Amino acid sequence: MRISVLKEGDTVPELAIATTDHCQARCAHCLMKSGPEREEVLTVHEMWRVIEYLAEHNGLRLVVFTGGESTFLGEDLLEIIARCVAKGIGTRLVTNACWAKDAESASNSIKAWCEVGLDELNISTDDFHRVWIPLDWVRNAWNSAKGVGFKSVVIGVCYGPRSKVTPDYLQTVLEERIPLIYDSEGNRTTPGRASDGTLYAISNTPISRIGRAARLRHDYFSRRNSSAVLGPCGGVLRPMTMLANGDIGMCCGINAESNLVLASRETTRGTFDVLPGITAPEQELLLSAITTLGPAYLYGLVTQMSPREIETNFTSMCELCETFTTNDAFIAAALNASERIASDVFAAHIICGLD
């Protein structure tokens, strides 16, 4: 197998795998648009081929199993975690705690994952999740995961101006103070480890207007500063994502299924190559523009919108990138200006000393 969209020297230290799009929850803000009606699921063989390739050629060190809800894979999830551990690759599981209806069920699941060597556990909850997964289940999961040897146990909370389930509210429910991963300005912090050696934290992130959340009203979202919208994107390949339909996405901020710019697909030759509708040089040019100049550069080029207008109309860089990369007319317009883009990317490299 070969992933032809990766250039020689590209490092992929982290891979996120959306093991399935199936989920008993159908959250109104879901990035992956998961739900009970979705049936896409990856096999152990499909996942392992990509994991093994990236480990051998691109320095893969961590695999994050997410979804949908990965725990629906049952024994397959345990097997793929065990394979990673045997190869010396770190593992993280992102879950909604649907398995923690009571303390016994929660403890049994935690024990099974610990036995195969799972390193990290992330539990997702917020106003949207709690419609399907009660906070009592989240508390069962949290309590059962403490003191069992995980490197980290993190609760991910997406919230906005309308939210009831905020980090403060969650700490009241759990009856303890828990360090936050982001400060009041959105800067990432590094919480210390507890006395048992585990990092316990809340990942407090604003709701992003991407995926299914693009349909929510504007008052669900917090305003961001311009640096969150403008400028180059550092998220390409950090991490790479394997999607439940088998596509390989170049980042995890956007659902890249069938995305001409951000996805590749397996061919009959056994390689992952660009999707029909774009050539490899065209995709490489647009990805270079995103990483060097930013999606705002491309969006402004095709719409003639000023940076000030862009930062007023978008709440995050991922939202802006999703808007551009899922619009065939925008992509075509940008490729018609490929000479200018190539010149601007080259100039940025020279100015920034990237070459």
C-alpha positions as CSV (number, residue, x, y, z in Angstrom):
1,M,0.0,0.0,0.0
2,R,1.1,3.6,-0.6
3,I,-0.4,6.9,0.3
4,S,0.6,8.9,-2.8
5,V,-0.7,12.3,-1.5
6,L,2.1,12.3,1.1
7,K,5.4,13.8,-0.1
8,E,8.8,12.4,0.8
9,G,9.7,13.7,4.3
10,D,6.1,14.3,5.4
11,T,5.8,13.3,9.0
12,V,2.4,12.1,10.4
13,P,2.9,11.8,14.2
14,E,-0.8,11.4,14.8
15,L,-3.6,9.7,13.0
16,A,-7.3,10.1,13.9
17,I,-9.5,7.2,12.7
18,A,-13.3,7.8,12.5
19,T,-13.9,4.1,12.9
20,T,-17.6,4.4,12.1
21,D,-20.2,7.1,11.4
22,H,-22.8,5.1,13.4
23,C,-23.8,6.7,16.7
24,Q,-26.9,6.4,18.8
25,A,-26.7,10.2,19.2
26,R,-27.5,12.6,16.4
27,C,-26.1,15.8,17.8
28,A,-27.0,19.1,16.2
29,H,-23.4,20.2,16.1
30,C,-21.7,17.0,15.0
31,L,-18.7,17.6,12.8
32,M,-18.9,14.1,11.2
33,K,-22.7,14.2,10.8
34,S,-22.9,10.9,12.6
35,G,-26.2,9.3,13.7
36,P,-28.2,6.1,14.2
37,E,-28.9,5.9,10.4
38,R,-25.2,5.9,9.4
39,E,-23.8,2.5,8.7
40,E,-20.2,3.2,7.5
41,V,-17.6,1.2,9.5
42,L,-14.0,0.3,9.0
43,T,-12.6,-3.2,9.5
44,V,-9.5,-4.0,11.5
45,H,-7.7,-4.9,8.3
46,E,-8.6,-1.5,6.7
47,M,-7.4,0.4,9.7
48,W,-4.3,-1.6,10.2
49,R,-3.0,-1.2,6.7
50,V,-3.0,2.6,7.1
51,I,-1.6,2.5,10.6
52,E,1.2,0.2,9.7
53,Y,2.1,2.2,6.6
54,L,2.3,5.5,8.5
55,A,4.3,3.9,11.3
56,E,6.9,2.6,8.9
57,H,7.1,5.5,6.5
58,N,5.9,8.7,8.3
59,G,6.8,8.4,12.0
60,L,3.3,7.7,13.3
61,R,3.3,7.7,17.2
62,L,-0.3,8.1,18.2
63,V,-3.7,6.8,16.9
64,V,-6.9,8.4,18.1
65,F,-10.0,6.2,17.7
66,T,-13.1,8.4,17.2
67,G,-16.3,8.4,15.3
68,G,-19.3,8.2,15.4
69,E,-19.0,6.0,18.5
70,S,-16.0,3.7,18.3
71,T,-17.2,1.5,21.1
72,F,-19.8,0.0,18.8
73,L,-16.8,-1.9,17.2
74,G,-16.7,-4.2,20.3
75,E,-14.0,-6.8,19.9
76,D,-12.6,-5.1,16.8
77,L,-11.8,-2.0,18.8
78,L,-9.9,-4.1,21.4
79,E,-8.0,-5.9,18.7
80,I,-6.9,-2.7,16.8
81,I,-5.8,-1.0,20.1
82,A,-3.8,-4.1,21.1
83,R,-2.1,-4.2,17.6
84,C,-1.1,-0.5,18.1
85,V,0.3,-1.2,21.6
86,A,2.3,-4.2,20.4
87,K,3.9,-1.9,17.7
88,G,4.7,0.8,20.3
89,I,2.1,3.2,19.0
90,G,0.1,5.3,21.6
91,T,-3.7,5.1,21.6
92,R,-6.5,7.4,22.6
93,L,-10.2,6.6,22.6
94,V,-12.8,9.4,22.1
95,T,-16.3,8.3,23.3
96,N,-19.6,9.7,24.4
97,A,-19.9,7.4,27.4
98,C,-22.9,5.4,26.1
99,W,-21.3,2.3,27.8
100,A,-21.5,3.9,31.3
101,K,-25.2,3.5,32.2
102,D,-24.2,2.4,35.7
103,A,-21.0,2.1,37.7
104,E,-20.6,-1.6,36.9
105,S,-21.0,-1.3,33.2
106,A,-18.5,1.7,33.2
107,S,-16.0,-0.2,35.2
108,N,-16.2,-3.3,33.0
109,S,-15.6,-1.3,29.8
110,I,-12.7,0.6,31.4
111,K,-11.1,-2.7,32.5
112,A,-11.3,-4.2,29.0
113,W,-9.6,-1.2,27.5
114,C,-6.9,-1.1,30.1
115,E,-6.2,-4.8,29.6
116,V,-5.3,-4.2,25.9
117,G,-3.2,-1.2,26.8
118,L,-5.3,1.9,25.9
119,D,-3.3,5.0,26.9
120,E,-5.8,7.9,26.9
121,L,-9.5,8.3,27.3
122,N,-11.5,11.3,26.0
123,I,-15.2,11.7,27.0
124,S,-17.4,14.0,24.9
125,T,-20.3,15.8,26.4
126,D,-22.2,19.1,26.1
127,D,-25.8,20.4,25.6
128,F,-26.2,18.4,22.4
129,H,-24.8,15.1,23.7
130,R,-26.8,15.2,26.9
131,V,-30.0,14.9,24.9
132,W,-28.9,11.3,24.1
133,I,-26.3,10.5,26.8
134,P,-27.3,11.7,30.4
135,L,-24.6,13.5,32.4
136,D,-25.0,10.7,35.0
137,W,-23.4,8.3,32.5
138,V,-20.6,10.8,31.9
139,R,-20.0,10.9,35.7
140,N,-19.9,7.1,35.8
141,A,-17.3,7.0,33.0
142,W,-15.2,9.8,34.7
143,N,-15.2,8.1,38.1
144,S,-14.4,4.7,36.7
145,A,-11.5,6.0,34.6
146,K,-9.7,7.5,37.6
147,G,-6.7,5.8,39.2
148,V,-6.5,2.9,36.7
149,G,-3.3,4.0,35.0
150,F,-4.4,6.0,31.9
151,K,-1.9,8.7,30.8
152,S,-4.8,11.1,30.5
153,V,-8.5,11.3,31.0
154,V,-10.1,14.4,29.4
155,I,-13.7,15.5,29.1
156,G,-14.4,17.4,25.9
157,V,-17.0,20.2,26.3
158,C,-18.2,22.3,23.3
159,Y,-20.1,25.3,24.5
160,G,-21.3,28.8,23.5
161,P,-23.4,31.7,24.7
162,R,-26.6,29.6,24.9
163,S,-25.0,26.6,26.6
164,K,-26.1,25.2,29.9
165,V,-23.4,22.5,30.0
166,T,-20.3,24.7,30.4
167,P,-17.0,23.7,32.0
168,D,-18.2,25.3,35.3
169,Y,-21.5,23.5,35.2
170,L,-19.8,20.2,34.5
171,Q,-17.5,20.7,37.4
172,T,-20.5,21.2,39.6
173,V,-22.0,18.0,38.3
174,L,-18.8,16.1,39.0
175,E,-18.3,17.8,42.3
176,E,-14.7,18.7,41.8
177,R,-12.4,21.3,40.3
178,I,-10.8,20.1,37.1
179,P,-8.0,21.9,35.2
180,L,-9.0,23.4,31.8
181,I,-6.9,22.9,28.6
182,Y,-7.7,26.4,27.2
183,D,-7.5,29.7,29.0
184,S,-10.0,32.5,28.7
185,E,-8.3,33.8,25.5
186,G,-8.3,30.4,23.9
187,N,-4.6,29.7,24.4
188,R,-3.7,26.1,25.1
189,T,-2.4,25.3,28.6
190,T,-0.7,22.2,30.0
191,P,-2.4,21.0,33.2
192,G,-0.2,19.1,35.6
193,R,-0.6,15.5,36.4
194,A,-2.5,14.2,39.5
195,S,-0.7,12.3,42.2
196,D,-1.6,9.0,40.5
197,G,0.3,10.1,37.4
198,T,-2.7,10.8,35.2
199,L,-3.6,14.1,33.6
200,Y,-7.2,14.9,34.3
201,A,-8.7,17.9,32.5
202,I,-11.6,19.5,30.6
203,S,-11.0,20.4,27.0
204,N,-13.1,23.6,26.8
205,T,-13.7,24.5,23.2
206,P,-16.2,26.8,21.6
207,I,-18.9,25.3,19.3
208,S,-17.6,25.5,15.7
209,R,-19.9,26.4,12.8
210,I,-18.8,23.3,10.8
211,G,-20.4,20.0,9.9
212,R,-24.0,19.8,11.1
213,A,-23.5,22.9,13.3
214,A,-23.5,25.1,10.2
215,R,-27.3,25.0,10.4
216,L,-27.4,26.4,14.0
217,R,-28.4,30.0,14.7
218,H,-25.6,32.6,15.0
219,D,-26.2,33.0,18.8
220,Y,-24.9,29.5,19.4
221,F,-21.4,30.7,18.6
222,S,-18.8,32.8,20.3
223,R,-16.9,35.5,18.4
224,R,-13.3,34.7,17.7
225,N,-10.3,37.0,17.4
226,S,-9.0,37.6,13.8
227,S,-6.0,35.3,14.4
228,A,-8.4,32.4,14.7
229,V,-9.7,33.1,11.1
230,L,-6.9,34.8,9.2
231,G,-3.3,33.6,8.5
232,P,-1.8,30.2,7.6
233,C,-3.3,26.9,8.8
234,G,-1.0,24.7,10.9
235,G,-3.5,21.8,11.0
236,V,-2.7,20.0,7.8
237,L,-1.4,16.5,8.7
238,R,-1.8,17.4,12.4
239,P,-3.4,15.0,12.5
240,M,-4.2,13.1,9.4
241,T,-7.6,11.4,9.5
242,M,-8.9,8.1,8.2
243,L,-12.7,8.4,7.6
244,A,-15.3,5.7,8.0
245,N,-15.9,5.6,4.2
246,G,-12.2,4.8,3.7
247,D,-11.1,8.3,2.6
248,I,-7.9,9.7,4.0
249,G,-8.3,13.3,5.2
250,M,-5.4,15.8,5.5
251,C,-6.6,17.2,8.8
252,C,-9.2,16.5,11.5
253,G,-10.8,19.9,11.7
254,I,-13.2,19.2,8.9
255,N,-15.1,16.1,7.8
256,A,-13.1,15.6,4.6
257,E,-15.3,12.9,3.1
258,S,-15.3,13.4,-0.7
259,N,-13.4,16.7,-0.3
260,L,-11.4,17.4,-3.4
261,V,-8.8,19.5,-1.6
262,L,-8.5,17.7,1.7
263,A,-9.1,14.0,0.9
264,S,-7.6,11.1,-1.0
265,R,-9.1,7.8,-1.9
266,E,-7.8,4.3,-2.5
267,T,-7.4,3.4,-6.1
268,T,-7.5,0.0,-7.9
269,R,-3.7,0.1,-7.8
270,G,-3.7,-0.1,-4.0
271,T,-2.7,3.5,-3.4
272,F,-4.4,6.4,-1.9
273,D,-4.5,9.1,-4.5
274,V,-6.4,12.3,-5.2
275,L,-10.2,12.1,-5.8
276,P,-11.7,12.3,-9.3
277,G,-12.1,16.0,-10.3
278,I,-8.7,17.3,-9.3
279,T,-5.1,16.5,-10.2
280,A,-2.3,15.8,-7.7
281,P,-0.4,19.1,-8.6
282,E,-3.7,21.0,-8.2
283,Q,-4.3,19.6,-4.8
284,E,-0.8,20.2,-3.8
285,L,-1.0,23.8,-4.8
286,L,-4.2,24.4,-2.9
287,L,-2.8,22.6,0.2
288,S,0.4,24.7,0.0
289,A,-1.7,27.9,-0.2
290,I,-3.7,26.8,2.9
291,T,-0.6,26.0,5.0
292,T,1.4,29.0,3.8
293,L,-1.1,31.8,3.3
294,G,-4.3,30.3,4.8
295,P,-7.8,29.5,3.7
296,A,-8.7,33.2,4.0
297,Y,-6.3,34.0,1.2
298,L,-8.0,31.5,-1.1
299,Y,-11.5,32.6,-0.1
300,G,-10.6,36.3,-0.5
301,L,-9.1,35.6,-3.9
302,V,-12.2,34.0,-5.3
303,T,-14.8,36.2,-3.7
304,Q,-12.9,39.5,-3.6
305,M,-13.9,39.8,0.1
306,S,-11.5,41.8,2.3
307,P,-9.8,40.2,5.4
308,R,-11.9,42.5,7.5
309,E,-15.1,41.2,5.9
310,I,-13.9,37.6,6.2
311,E,-13.2,37.8,9.9
312,T,-16.6,39.4,10.4
313,N,-18.4,36.6,8.6
314,F,-16.6,33.5,10.0
315,T,-16.0,32.3,13.5
316,S,-13.1,30.0,12.9
317,M,-10.5,29.0,10.3
318,C,-12.0,25.5,10.0
319,E,-15.4,27.0,9.1
320,L,-13.7,29.2,6.4
321,C,-11.7,26.2,5.1
322,E,-14.8,24.0,4.9
323,T,-16.7,26.7,3.1
324,F,-14.0,27.0,0.5
325,T,-13.0,23.3,0.0
326,T,-16.6,22.1,-0.3
327,N,-17.6,24.6,-3.0
328,D,-16.7,23.3,-6.5
329,A,-17.1,26.8,-8.0
330,F,-14.6,28.3,-5.5
331,I,-12.1,25.5,-6.2
332,A,-12.4,26.0,-10.0
333,A,-12.0,29.7,-9.6
334,A,-8.9,29.3,-7.5
335,L,-7.3,26.8,-10.0
336,N,-8.0,29.4,-12.8
337,A,-5.7,31.7,-10.8
338,S,-3.1,28.9,-10.2
339,E,-0.2,31.0,-11.5
340,R,-0.9,33.8,-9.1
341,I,-1.3,31.4,-6.2
342,A,1.9,29.6,-7.0
343,S,3.7,33.0,-7.2
344,D,2.2,34.2,-3.8
345,V,3.1,30.9,-2.1
346,F,6.7,31.1,-3.4
347,A,7.0,34.6,-2.3
348,A,5.7,33.7,1.2
349,H,8.2,30.9,1.5
350,I,11.1,33.3,0.6
351,I,9.9,36.0,3.0
352,C,9.4,33.5,5.8
353,G,12.6,31.6,5.1
354,L,10.8,28.3,4.6
355,D,13.0,27.1,1.8
